[in-house]
């Protein structure tokens, strides 16, 4: 399919037909990058650490959040002067 590059304000753009957006599941936001002289448009990937808070909460609720090495004091801490 060919598309025309059009002036859009101070930029230029290509209109993507609604059926193509629907087929690809693209909605409000996309990621764009250049790969080997090709413009690639794809659904946004998950943000870094997305869902970590919920996963940590679920682990804690399951009681599976014990320290791997256990709790250990530093040797000779009682001799320190503050």
C-alpha positions as CSV (number, residue, x, y, z in Angstrom):
1,X,0.0,0.0,0.0
2,X,1.3,3.5,-0.9
3,X,0.5,6.5,1.3
4,X,1.2,10.2,0.8
5,X,3.3,12.2,3.1
6,X,1.3,15.2,4.1
7,X,2.0,18.5,5.8
8,X,0.6,18.5,9.4
9,X,1.3,21.8,11.1
10,X,5.0,22.3,11.2
11,X,5.6,18.6,10.6
12,X,4.8,16.0,8.0
13,X,3.0,12.7,8.5
14,X,1.3,9.7,7.0
15,X,-2.3,8.9,7.8
16,X,-2.8,5.3,8.8
17,X,-6.2,3.9,7.9
18,X,-8.4,3.0,10.8
19,X,-8.8,-0.7,9.8
20,X,-5.0,-1.1,9.8
21,X,-4.8,0.4,13.3
22,X,-7.5,-1.9,14.5
23,X,-5.9,-5.0,12.9
24,X,-2.6,-4.2,14.7
25,X,-4.2,-3.2,18.0
26,X,-2.7,0.3,17.9
27,X,-4.7,2.9,19.9
28,X,-3.4,6.0,21.6
29,X,0.4,5.6,21.5
30,X,3.0,3.8,19.4
31,X,6.8,3.3,19.4
32,X,8.7,4.3,16.3
33,X,12.3,3.5,15.4
34,X,14.5,3.1,12.4
35,X,15.8,-0.4,11.6
36,X,17.9,-0.9,8.5
37,X,16.5,2.2,6.7
38,X,13.0,1.1,7.6
39,X,10.5,3.0,9.8
40,X,9.1,0.5,12.3
41,X,5.9,1.4,14.2
42,X,4.8,-0.9,17.0
43,X,2.7,-1.1,20.1
44,X,4.4,0.4,23.1
45,X,6.3,-2.2,25.2
46,X,5.7,-2.4,28.9
47,X,7.4,0.2,30.9
48,X,10.4,-0.8,33.0
49,X,9.3,-2.2,36.3
50,X,5.6,-2.1,35.3
51,X,3.7,-4.4,37.7
52,X,6.5,-4.8,40.2
53,X,4.6,-3.1,43.1
54,X,1.7,-5.5,42.6
55,X,4.0,-8.5,42.4
56,X,5.9,-7.5,45.5
57,X,2.6,-7.1,47.4
58,X,1.4,-10.5,46.3
59,X,4.7,-12.1,47.4
60,X,4.4,-10.4,50.8
61,X,0.8,-11.5,51.2
62,X,1.8,-15.1,50.4
63,X,4.5,-14.9,53.1
64,X,7.2,-15.7,50.6
65,X,9.3,-12.6,51.2
66,X,11.9,-13.9,53.7
67,X,15.4,-12.7,53.3
68,X,17.5,-15.0,51.2
69,X,20.6,-14.7,53.4
70,X,18.7,-14.2,56.6
71,X,19.2,-11.4,59.1
72,X,22.8,-11.0,60.2
73,X,24.5,-8.2,62.2
74,X,27.8,-6.8,61.3
75,X,30.5,-8.2,63.5
76,X,31.7,-5.9,66.3
77,X,28.9,-3.3,65.8
78,X,28.5,-3.1,69.5
79,X,32.0,-1.6,69.8
80,X,31.3,1.3,67.5
81,X,31.0,4.8,69.1
82,X,28.5,7.2,67.6
